[in-house]
Amino acid sequence: MRVVARYDLFFIVSYALLIPLVGVLILWLSGRTVVLPFLLLLEALYLMLALRKPWQRRLGLRTSFPDAWREFLFSRSAYFRGLDQDGRMRFERDVRLFLVDVRISGIGGRSLSWPIRLLIAAGAAAMLHGRPDWEPPLVDGVTVYPGMSFDRNYQVKKGNIAGQAPAGGPMLLAEGSMMQGFADAEDGFNVLIHELAHFFDREARKDGLKLRLRSGTVAWAEAITLEWQRHDHGTSILSAYAAQNEAEFFAVASEMFFENPRPLHDAHPELFEILREFYQQDPRQVLEKNIRGN
């Protein structure tokens, strides 16, 4: 993540230049200098709104990363442990930016403890580590439910839903299931990764993302659909839930990609290539450092 995303920077600069150009044109055509104060006011208002997010991010980075947070990540995030020093610094930076940007709360807006918020930010930082120009697609934030699950009526501690990724709303997570996903770093199950993958999938489809695979350049939606259709779900190391549809296939595969990538690569190299191109990283290079000792 960047303080100002390149895409945003282009539009900020473009509109900041466009406003005075239009004003000069109006002044030239009308000959009335009375437009100048309005022009200056409009430019100031635009810059104030456009630079609000970068300014908040810059303020968020001024504070040092708490030692307690770093120790907690070492104990709970295998991904963080496997990074080199530069990688950890960038990871910590992404965590702080995520926490500045994304509203994380319990049901009814209740506040949450910092370990819960930190784990959510850490999961997002891992998934974004290879894509520094991407932004977390969570404009409606994250809502955390107590317990291990909730039901279809969103009643807490009932049913068997550990998380949801609604198209028009916040990402929903059951606190217990989310914490459990980080407790075992190699089981290939992590509800946070699963649900966040759905948001990334929708953004990639909307933006028309293309992947550069060995077979050539392929649209993201086409690549994952074809892989899902040809995948042998009967013998796959992925859970049976991956057979539901291509979206669930991608989300389940993403869980294993970030938690236990070596078996995924060995069993399904074509799928692994697609995920590696999508996330622009190979988690084996990070996680296997924990095995060798970092």
N, C-alpha and C positions, 0 to 999 in steps of 0.2 A: 504494500500500500504506500501511497505517496501523500505528502501534505496537500498537494494539488495534483489531481490526476491529469495526465496529458490531455485527455479528451476534454475535461473541464477547462483546463488552461487555454486551450484553443478558443473556446467560446467566450471565456472571460475577456481575453485580449481582443477578440473580434468585435464583440459588442461594446467594449470600452472605447474602441476606435470609431465604431460606427455612429455612436450617439453624437459626438462632436462634429463628425462629417455631415450628418443630417442637419445638425443645428446651423453649421456654416452655410449649407445650401439654403436653408430657410431664411437666414439672415440676408444672404445675397439676393434672393428673390423678392423678399419683402422690404428690405432696407430698414427694418425696424430693430434697433438695438435692444428693445424691451425683451426680446427673446433670450438674450444672454443670461440673465439671472435664472430663468426657467431651465435653460440648458445646463448650467452649472449645478442646479439643484437635482435635475434628473440624473446627471452623471454621478453625483455624490450618492444618491439613493441607490443607484444600480451597483456601484462598487461596494457599498455597505452590505447589500444583500448578497452579492456574488462572492465576496471575500469573507463572509461570516463563517462558513465551514472551514476554510483553510486557517483562519485566525484561531478558531476553537481548537483545531488540531495542533497548531503551533503551541498554544498554551498548554495543551495536554502533554506535549513532549518536553516541556520545561521541567517537569517534575521527574525526579530520579525513579528508577524501577525499584520498588521495595524489595529488600533482601528476603522478607518472608514470602513474597510472591515467587521469587526465583527459586527458593528452596522447595516451595510447594510444586512448582513445575518440574523440578528435578525428580521429585518423588512420584509424580502422577503422569507426566508426559514423556513417553519414550522418544517421541519425535524431538522434543526440546533437548533431551540428553544427548541425542546423536549428532546434533549440529556442532560445527566448529564455532570458534569464538565470534567470528563475524556473523555467522548465521544466527547465533543466539541473540546478538545485539539487534539484528533486523527483526527477529521473531518478537523480541520484547517491544520493539518499536511498533510492530503491527498490532500487538495485543493492546497497547495503550491507545492507538488510533481507533481500534475497534470499539473499545470501551467509551471513547469520546463520542463516537458516531451512533452506536446502536443502543437503543433503549432495551434493557434487560430487567424484567420485573416478574414478580409472582402474580397470581390471579388477583384481580381487584387492585392491581398496581402496588402490591406490597413490596417492600424492599427485600433484597436477597443478600446473603452473606457473600463476602468477597471471593471465597473459594469457588462457589458456584459460578459467579460471573467470570472469574478468571479462567475456569475450565472451558466455558463456552467460547471465550475470546481465543483461547489457545487452540481449540479445534479449528476455528476459522483461520487462524494464523497459519496453521500447518497446511490447510487446503489452498491458501493463497500464496504460499511461499515461492512457488515457481511462477506466479503471475503477479508481479508487483504493480502492474497497471490495472488490475481488476479491483473492483470494489465489492464488499460484501453486499449481496442483493437482498438486504433485510430492511427495507424502508419502513416496515411496520414493527420492527423490533422482534424481541423474543419474549415469550410468556412461559414461565416455568410452573408446572403443576406439582404439588407435593405428592409423595408416594412413588410407587413403581409404574402406575398406569392411570388412565382415565377412560371413560366410555364414550360412546358416540354422542351422548348428551352432555359431554364435558363435565361429568360428575367425577370428583377426585377419588382416587383409591378404589376405583371400580373399573370393570371392563379389562381389556388387554391392549389398549393403545398406549404405546410408549412415546410416540411423537407424531406430529403431523406437519405438513408443509402446504397450507392452503394458499391458493393463488392470490386471494385478496385478504390478507391478514398477516399477523405475526407468525413466526415459527413457534410451534408448540412442543414442549419437552416435558416429560415426566422426570422430576428431579432424581429419584432413585435409580431409574434406568440409565439416565445420563451419567451419573456418578459411577455406576457399575461398568459402563462402557469404557471408562478410563482406568478402572481398577485392574482389568486384565487386558494388557496391551497387545496380546497376540491371539485373541480368540476370534478376531475378524468381525466383531459386533460392536457397533458404536452408533447409538441412535442420533447423536448430534451430527456425525458425519453423514449418516443416511439422509436425514431431513435437509441438511444444508445442501447436499448434492442435488436434491430436487430443485432448489432455488437456482443453483448454478445451471442446471439442465434447461430450465425455462428461459433463463437469460440468454444462454447460448443459442437456443432455437429462435428466440425473438431477434437477436442480433445477426443471425445468419453465419455463425462461426464456422470456419472451415479448418479441417485438420490436414496436415501434411504427413501422409502415411507412406509406407514403402510402395503401396499400390497406386499412389498418386494423391492428388488433393481431392478431398471428399467433404461435403457438407456434414456438419456435426450430426444433425438429425438423421441423415441417411446412414452415416457410419454406425451409429449405435443401434438403429433399427435393424440393419442387415446383420450385425453381430448377434443381436438377440434372436433373430429368426433362425440363424444357422447354428446357434449354440446348442450343444447336446445337454439339455437340462437334466436328463436322467442320470448322467454320469458326472455332472459338474460338481466341483468342490464348493460352489456357491450354494447358499441355502435355497430351498424350494421356492421361497417367496420371489426369487429373481425371475421365475417363469411367468409371473403375473402379466407383465407388459415391459416395454423397453425402458420406461421411466424407473420402475422398481428394479429392473435388471441393472441399470446404471448405478442406482443408489446402493444396492447390495454389493456390487463389485467395488464401489468406492470405499466401502467400509473395509473390505479386505485389502484393497490397494494401499491404504494408509496404516493398516494394523499388521498385516501379515503378507507383504507383497511377494516374497520369494515363492511360496507355494502357488500363488495366483499366476505368477509369471511362468513357472514350470508347467502348470496344468493347462493354461490358456494364454499362450504368448501373443496371439492376435488381439485378444481383449486387453491384455496388458499394454500393448503398443498404443491402442486407442486411448486408454486412460493416461498413459504417460504423455501423449501429445496434448490431451485435453488440459491436464493440470500442469504441463510443462515442468515435470520433475519425475525423478525415480526414487521413491522412498526407500528402496533397498540401500541406496548409498548413505542414507541417514540412519535407518534403524539397525542395520547390521554393524554399525560402529559400536552399538551397545553390547553386542555379542563379543566383538574383538576386544572391547575395553577402550574407552575414549578418555 
